[in-house]
Amino acid sequence: MNAQPKIAKRPSVCPHDCPSACALEVEVIEDARIGRVRGAKTQSYTDGVICAKVARYAERIHHPDRLTRPLRRVGAKGEGRWAPIGWDEALDEIAARFLDAERAHGAETVWPYYYAGTMGLVMRDGINRLRHAKRYSGMYATICTTMAWTGFIAGTGRLAGPDPREMAKADCVVIWGTNAVNTQVNVMHHAMRARRERGAKIVVVDIYQNSTMAQADLALLLKPGTDGALACAVMHVLFRDGLADRDYLAAYADDPAGLEAHLATRTPEWAAAITGLSVADIEAFAHLVGARKRSYFRLGYGFTRQRNGAANMHAALCIPTVTGAWAHEGGGGFHNNGAIYHWDKTLIEGLDVRDTAVRVLDQSQIGRVLTGDAEALRHGPPVTALLIQNTNPVNVAPEQALVKRGFAREDLFTVVHEQFMTDTAAMADIVLPATMFLEHDDVYQGGGHQFVMWGGKLVEAPGECRSNHEVICALAHRLGAVHPGFEMTPAEIVDRTLQASGHGTLEALKAEDWLDVQPDFRASHYLDGFAWPDGRFRFRPEWPTAPNANIGPTADAAAMPGFPDHWAVTEEADAARPFRLATSPARNFLNSSFAETPTSVAKEGPPALLIHPEDAAALGLADGAPVEIGNDRGAVRLTARPFEGLRRGVVIAEGLHPNGAHEGGAGINTLVGADAVAPYGGAAFHDVAVWARAV
């Protein structure tokens, strides 16, 4: 009789770039492999629910194509010819090349580049400790959050809001600019609970009929970049029809009278002409949130990835302020809870040795940086050495043609520490194999909730994979970089960081698996005042204030609207480029992760373009026909999918497929601009004008 394998259930945390940061229960088989992955029922935000792609994580961690040993390029860049090398040889060569580059051009010629391939604080952010100890060029992280966070903080003064679990206690849940079914399944879980238990209404605001829109009681399908107009018209109706909470406004807002006067001409008719919505739907939305004070506005990232994105986030956030929803359990506005964690990352990032005079380069403009654009380089030396962890810029970054040209430079030495041979790893000089989250220790926070969570090592990594922390420390020793964090284990760093941040000890966190740090009701709802000196919500934001002296506000920041408004600065369609493109997230990919797993690839199919049937017919495009879209940044080939859930003139490319999945090898971000969006930068991934034609 065959013995049954020994299976243990262990706690962990999903490390991927998602606000849900789900608490997990992982099956560990014979202490060597993982089986099923489930959501932890005992953590009240995850509440047992996770997305399908993480549930099948065994397919990813045990994938036969994982990188398992260091490789050195032996052919031309991008040719795909590699020779295995030992770890010591690889690290010695990297250190020697970095030191040579530093001698030739100064320390700023080396650019450590990373993002959110893991959200673990040690493994993600530890690269900055090496950056600061060596005075390497800084990185301004603009790929994802800049416009959204700026717009939210412009109103509240702080990146935090009502307990996300209060969605289940709302009488109306407004899901604005995020396809939560695809990207934050827990949002839908709590919203559906409110519908089931309280009869709550669900409103979804988006630019196409996606999986989340299908769950809505009121689905508002508006034109891309017109969210500010919708918000203004809703507030116009609230003031006009006596649904504004004037007592709340008098106590908590900076200039409600000025806002009301400003909105006098922002009628539903005015907004209908801009947004494409009907007057009746705008009126219905306003009356719904005006009557249901427990309206929870769950504001996403997607609608902020426009050139007016920060202004649109702020405008949407003003609605629950006009209704006074903040004063009620299950009411208010939420985007991200980042401020509640108050991390002291001195040890993780080496902030105690940071030199603020070192230049900071814009992450989104890596193509311009690597092709020698003087402004992108801050008029400093060229970047001749890259160290890349946790990101895939050859696929992810905007202006992909420039990015590829930059990575192809023969004088650029590139090191990529990765789990798979990504588009970026394929352009490297040395590729190092990386661990996955179940193969190392780390600590996590939930941007979309309120838990600090421990994710300990559960299984051994395959082959010769090493963690980000191991690689950074090994390089530091060879480069002569000195900092206490280079001599510590991840667990030791986590323990010190928890204590420095007021979150207790690692021993206590391990005992509970997670720590709830949600502020109390009054603080979460700003009932003792918003986080500005006068305690008032800002209807009139102070846009031009710069958060980073090395970057500063954009040139057009001073032109941003003084009150919520429709700011017409998006990349508009015209005769030459008659379509507006958004590069929306797929259900089975997460940025460029999971695009290597067979089930995700099979479920998503080839890169497709959702296009209105009438637009498809006008172009002679049948379902499944090849289609090319382009602009002055390049051209991309996809498969046409006529889809009625779009407005004419809008096209959607869901999911970030590997570049090679597109005929010709140009990925969708070829078409996206890297111009810095007001007021503090960021990339407008969903704000793209293109032409389209049958091929």
N, C-alpha and C positions, 0 to 999 in steps of 0.2 A: 504494500500500500504506500502510495506517495505521500510524504509528509506535506502538510499545508505550509506555505511560506509564512514566516513571521512578519506580521504587519502591525506597525505602531502608528498611532495618530499623534502628530506633533503640531504645535502652533507655529505660524509664520505670518509674513506680511507680503502682499503683492508689491513689488518694487517699481512697477512701470509708471510711466508719466500720465497719471490719471488722478483727479482730485479724490476719488473714492478710497485709494490706498487701503484696499480691503484686508481685513483680518482673515487669516486662512487657517484651515485645518488640513494638514497634508498627510497622506498615507506614505509611510516610509517602509519599504519592503526589504527585509533582511539587512537593514542598516546600510543599504547600498543604492537602491533605486527608489523612485517615488511612483506612486500609483495615482489614485483619484485626489483631486484638490477640491475642497469645498469651502464655502464661506463659513466663518466662525459664527455660530448662533449666539454665543455668549457675549459677543461685542455688539452693542446695541445699535450702531450705525450700519455696519455690514449686515447684521441680523440674518446671517446664513445665506446671503445672496451674493453671487459673484458672476462675472461675465463668462460666456462659454469658452472663450479663447484661453483664459487662465485656468478654467476647470480642466482643460486638457493639456496642462503644462508638461506632463510627462513626455508629450510629443516633441516639445521644444528642448527640454533639458537633456534628453537622451537621443537627440537627433544625430544621425550618423555623420552629418556634414559639419559638426562643431569643430572649431579650431582647437587643436590639442597640443601643438608644439610651436615654438618660435620659428619664423620663416624670414629669409632674406630674399629680396628680389634679385633675380639673375638675368632677366630679360629687360625689354623696354618697359617704361611705366605703363601700367594697365594691360600689359601683354598677357599676364597670368602665369609667368614662369617663376617658380620659387625653389629655394633649396632650404632644407631644415638646418637650423643651427642650434647650439646650446644656449641656455639662458645666460650664462656668464658671458659668452661671446657676444650675444645680442646686446646685453646691458652695457658691456664695455664699449662696443661700437657706438651705441647711442650717446653715451656720455662723451666719448671723444669727439663725435660730430657736433654735439651741442657746444662743447667748449671751443672747438674750432670756429663755429659760427659766432660765438660771443667775442672771441678775439678779433674777428674780422669786422664786426658791425656793432658790437655792444650787446648787452644782455637782452635788450628789447627786441632783438632779431628773433628770439625764440618765443613762440606763442603756444602755450598750453591751451587747448581748446576742448570743451566738454559741454555736455548738457544733461538731459534727464533720462538717459537709458536705464539708470537706476535712480530711485529717489531716496536711497539710503544716504544719510548725512555724511558718513565717513567715506564711503566708496564714491559718492558723487563729488563731494566738495573738497576732498583731501588733496586733489591736484592743485588747489590754490595755495596750499602750504608750500609746495615746491615753487610755485610761481612767485610768491612773496619773498621766500628765503633767497631766491636767485635774482630777484628784480626783473623777471621776465615780463613781457607785455601783458597787461590786464585784458580782461574780456568783459564787455558789456553784454549781458544776456538778454537779447531782444527777440528771439525766435517766437516766444509764446505769450508772455504775460504782460508785456510793457503797457500796451494801450488799455487792457482790461483793468489792471491794478490802478493805473493812473486815474482812470475815469471814476472808479469806485471811491478811491481815497479823496478825490476832488470834492466829493459830497460829504463823506463821513469823517475824514481826517485819519482814518485807521482802516486797515484791511482786516475786518472782522464783522461778524453780524450775528443774528439770532441763531440759536442752536439748530443745526440742520435737521435734527430729529423732529423739530417742531413742524416740519412739513406735514407730518402725519396728523397734526392737530389744527391744520388750517381749514378754512371754509372755501378757499380758492388758492390753487397753486398755479403760479404763472411761470412757465418754463420758457425763458427768452434766450434765443440765440445759442441753443445747445441741443444736439440730438442725443438726449440722455439715454435712449434705448441702445444706441451704438457706443456711447462713450462713458456714461455714468449710470449704470443700471440701478444703483442704489437710490438715486434721485427718483426714478420711476417707482421703485418699491415703496418709498415713503409717500409719494404723491398718490399712488393707487390705494394705499391704506387709508389716506384721508378721504378719498372718494368712497371707499367701501364702508368705513366706520362713521363718517360724518356727512356723507352726501356732498362732499366738496366738488367743486367744478375745477377742471384742469384747462388752462389756457396755454396754447403753444404759439410762440411767435417765431417764424423761420422763413427761409426763402425758397424751400421746396417741400413737397409732401413726403417727408421721411417717416421713419418708424415711430418717432415720438409724436409727430403731427397726427398719426393715425389713432392715437390714444386720446386726443383732445376733445373736450366738449365744445370749445371754441378755437378753431385753427385759423390763425391770421397769417396768410401767405403774402408777404410784402416784397417789394423790390429790394435788391441788395443795397445796403448803405442808407436806407431811409428810416431806420429805427427812431432817430431823433424826431422826425416829423410825426410819427405815430405817438410817441410819448407826449409831445407838445399838445396834440389834439386831444388826447385823453385827459390831460390836466386842464385844458380849456373847458371841457365838458364838466369836469369835477367842480371847477369854480362856478361855471355858469349855472349848474343845476343844484347848487347847494350841497354838494357831496364832499367838499373840502372840509377838513377838520380845522376850523379857524382858531379854536382854542389851542390845539396842539401846535399849529404854525406860529402863533404868537409866542409860545414858550420855547420852541425848538428850532426855528428857521431864521435865516439871516435877513431875507427881504421878500416875504410873501406878497406884499403889496406890489412891489416891483415886478415879481414874477407874473402875478395876475394881469397887470397892465401889459406886460410883454406878450402874454398869450392871447390877448384880446383878438388878434387877427389870425391866430393859429387854429382855425376852425377845423372841424372834421372834413369839410369840403376842401379846404386848403390841403390837408394831409392826404386825402383820398387821391388828389391829382398827383401827388409826389410818390405815395407808397403803392398805388394800385389797389388798395383796399376799398371796400365800399363804405360809404358814410354810415350805413346801418351797423356794420361790424365794429367800426370805431366807437360808435355810440354804445353798442352792447358791451364792449370791453370796459369802457369807462363806468357804465352803470353797475356792471358786475363787481368790479373792485371797489367802487364807491360804496356799494351796499354791504359788501362782505368785508368788514374791517379786518378779519383774520385772513388777509391775503398775503401769501408768502411768495415773494418775487425771487425765483432762483435764476440768477443772471449768469449766462455762460460766457465762454471765450469766443465762440464763433462769430458773433455779430460785431465784435470789436476788431476783427481782422480786416478792417477797412481803413481808408485814410482818414475817416472821421470817427474811428472806433472809440477813442477815449471820450469824445463828446457824446456819442450815442450811449455808452455805458452810463455816464453821468445823467443823461436825460431820462433813461429808463429808471434809474435809482431814485429820481425825484418823485416819481408817482406815489410810492408808499409813504413818502414824507407828506405830500399834499393830503392824502387820505388819513394820515395819522396811524397807519398800520403798525408802525414800530411799537406803539404803546400796548399792543395786544399779543398774547401768546399765539403762535402760529401766524404772526404777521411781521412785516418788515422786508428788508432787502438783504440778500446774501449772494456773495460771489466766492469768497475764499476766506479761510480763517487764519491766514498766516501770522497775523500779529499776536494771536493768543499764546503762541509758543515761546516767545521772547528768548530764543536760543542765544547763548553765548558761544559763538563758534571760534573763539580765539585759538583754541588748541587744534580744532579740526582744520581750520583754514590758515593758521599762522598769521592771524591779524595783528599780532604784536610785533611782527617784523615787516609789515606792509609799508611800502614807500609810496605815498599818495602822489608823488611827482612822476611816477612811471606812467607812461601813456596807457590808455584804455582803448581797445579796438572793438568795433561793433561786430558782434557775432554774425548778424544777418548779412553783413557786407564782406564776408570772407572772400567772395569772388573778386571784389574790387581790391581788397587788401593784397591778395596773392598775385594780382595782375598789375600791381604797382601804382594804384591810384593814390596820388599824394594826399588828398583830403582824407580818404579812408585810412591811410597810414598815419594820420595826424602829423604829416610833414616830418616824419621820423624815418628811421632806417627801414629797409625792406625786411619782410619776414622770410627767413631762409631756413627755419626749422620749425616743425609742428609736432606736438605731442597730443594725440587725440584719444579721449576716452568717452564712452557713453553717448556717442552721437555719430551720425552718418551724413556729414554735410554735402558730400557729392550727390546725394539723393535728396536730402532734406532742405538744404539752404536755397534761398531764392537766387535768381540770375544764374541758373545752373551752367549755361555755356561759359560764363566767366569763371565759375568755380572749377570746372573741368580744365579750362585753359591754365588756371593757376596751379592746380595739382600736377599738371603735366610738365611744369618747369624742371629742367635738369638740375638747376642750382638749388632746388627746394628739397630738403631732407625731411621725410615724413615718417613718423612712427604712429601706428594705430594699434591700440590694445582693444581686442574685440572677441566676440563669441562666435561670429560667422564671418565668412569672406564677403563683406558688404561692398557696395560700390566704392566706398571710401577706402576700405582695407585693400581693395584691388589696385589702388593708386599709390600705395605706400612703398617705402623702401624696406622697412622692417615691420612685420606683423607679429604681435604678441597675443597668445591665447588667454582669454579672460574667464574667470569664474562666473557663475550665475548666482542668484540671490540665496538659493538653498545650500550653497557651497561656501558661504562666508558669514561672518557676524556683522550686524549693522542695526541701526536704530532709524525709525521712520516717524513721520508725522502725516496726518491727513489734511490736505488743503481743503477738502470738502467736508470735513468733520472736525472732531476735537480730541483725537486720541494720539498720544505718544505711544509707539509700539516697538517691541523688541522682536527682531527676526534673527534667530541664531542659526548657526551652521547645522544642517541636518544630514547631509551626505558629502562624500568626498567628490572632488571635481575629477573629470576624466583626464587622462594623460598628464600633461605638464601645465595645465591652466593655473594661473596665479591671479590673486585678487588685485583690484586697483591699488589698495593700500600697500601690498607687498611690492608692486612695481614702483610706486612713487618713492617708497623708503629706499629701495635698492638703488634707484637712480640718484636720490639725494646723497647717499653715501659716496657714490662715485663722482658726483659733481661738486662735492665739498659744501653742500648745503647743510646748515645746522639748525635744528629746532627740536624741542623735546618730543613732539609728535612723531618724529621719524624713529624714535626708539621705543615706541609703545605699541601694544597690540590694539586692534580695533575695540575690543571690549574695554580695555583700560581707558581709551580715549572717550568712549561712550559714557563710562562711569563718571569721569571727571567732568564731561560736558553736561550731563544730567544734573550733577550737583551744582555746577556753576550757573546753571539756568533755573535753578529752583525746582527741579523735578525729582528730587530724591536721588536714590542710588540705583545702580544697575541691578543689584541683588533684589531690591524691592520691585523693580519693573519686571524682572524675570519671574518673580513669584506670582504676578498678576497678568503677565503678557502684555497688558496695555494700561495706560493711565489717562483718565478723562480730565482734561484741563479746561473744559468749557467754563468761561466766567459765569457768574450768577445772572439771573434774569435781567436785573436792572442794568448791569454793565453790558450784557449782550445786546440789549435793546436801546442802549444809549439814553436811558431814562434819567441819568444824572448829567446828561449833556453829551454832545458829540465831541470828537477828539480834536477840536479847534480851541484856541484860547478863550473864545467867548462861549463855547459850548453849543454852538448852533450849526445845524446842517447848512452847507453852502449851496444855495441856488446860484450864487455868483462865484464860480470857482476862481482860484488864483492860478490860472494855467501857466504863466511864464516862469514860475519858480523852478530852478534847475535842481534835480536830486543828485547830480554827479558833476562836479566841476570839470572832469575830463571829457564829458560829453556835452553837457549844457542843453538848453532847449533848442528845438529846431527853429529854422528861420521863420516858419509860418505860425509858430506857437502864439505870437501876439495877436494873430488874426482870428483866433478861436472865439466862438460866440460867448458873450458875457453871461447870457442866460441860456438854458436849454433851448436848442433850436435844431433845424435841419441845416447842417453845414455842407454845402455842395462842393466838396473837394475830391470826390472819388474819381477813379479812372473810368470815365464815362464811355459808353459805346458811341461809335460814330459810323460814318459811311464806310470807312476802311476796316473798322473792327466793330461789327454790329452786335456782338454778343458780350454779355457779362459772365465771366467764369468764376466759380468758387471751387476750391479744392477741398471738399468736405471729407470728414473722417469716415472710414469704412467700419463695418461692424466687427470684422474678423482680423483686421490689422490694428496696430497701435503705433502711429507714425510709421517708421520703417521696421518696427519689430513685428514678429509673427508672419512677416511676408515670406519666411523661409519654411514654415510648417505646412505639410501637405494638406491638412484639413482646411486651414485658413485659405490657402491658395485655391483649393477646389471650390470652396464656398463663394469666394469673391469672383473667380473667373478672371478673364483677361482685363486689362485696363479699359474701362468703358466711359462713354460720354452720354450722360442723360441730356436729352434734347426734346423740346416740345414737338409733338408729331407734325404740327403744321410747319415748323421750322425745318424739320427733317425732310418733309415732302418738298419744300421749296428748294432744298439742296440736293434732292434726288437720293436721299439716304434711306435705305431699308433697314429694318432691325438686323443688327449683326454686321452691317457694312463697315468697311474701314473709313475712317474720317480723320482729317488732319485739321488741327486748330493752331493758330499762331498769332504772333504780333512782332514788333521790332526786336524782341528778345530771342526769338527762335520759333520753332514749330515742333509739334508733338503729334504722334499718331495713336489713335485709340479705336475702339469699336463703338459704333453708334447704337444707342438704346433709346428709341422714341419713348417718351414718358409724359403722361398728361399732368403729372403733379408739379409742373413748372409754369412759370409765366413765359410767354414768348420773349425771346431775346436773352434768356438766362440759360446757361448750361452748367452742369455739375459734373465734376470728375471725382468720384468717391474713392478714397483710399490712396495710400502712397505706395505704389507698386515699385519694385526694383527697376532701375533705368532699363535694364535689358529686357524687361517684359514688354516694353514699347518697341514697335518696329523702328529701327534706326537708332535706338538707344538713348533718346532724349526723354527724360522723365518730366512729369507735369510741372515741376518747379522751374523748368526752363522758362516758363511764361510769366513768372511772378517777379515783380520789381523789388529791389532792395533799398529804395529810397526811404529815408528815416521818416516815420509817420509822427505827426504832431501829437503831443508837445515834446516827448522825450525819446522818440525813436520807436523802432519795432517794424516788423514786416507785415505788409497787407496781403496775406496769402489768399484772401477771398475777394480781393478787389482788383480784378484783372479784366481788361478788354481784349477780345480776340476776334479774329475772322475764323470761318470754318468752311471746309469744302470736302466734297467726296473725292476719294482717291482710288 
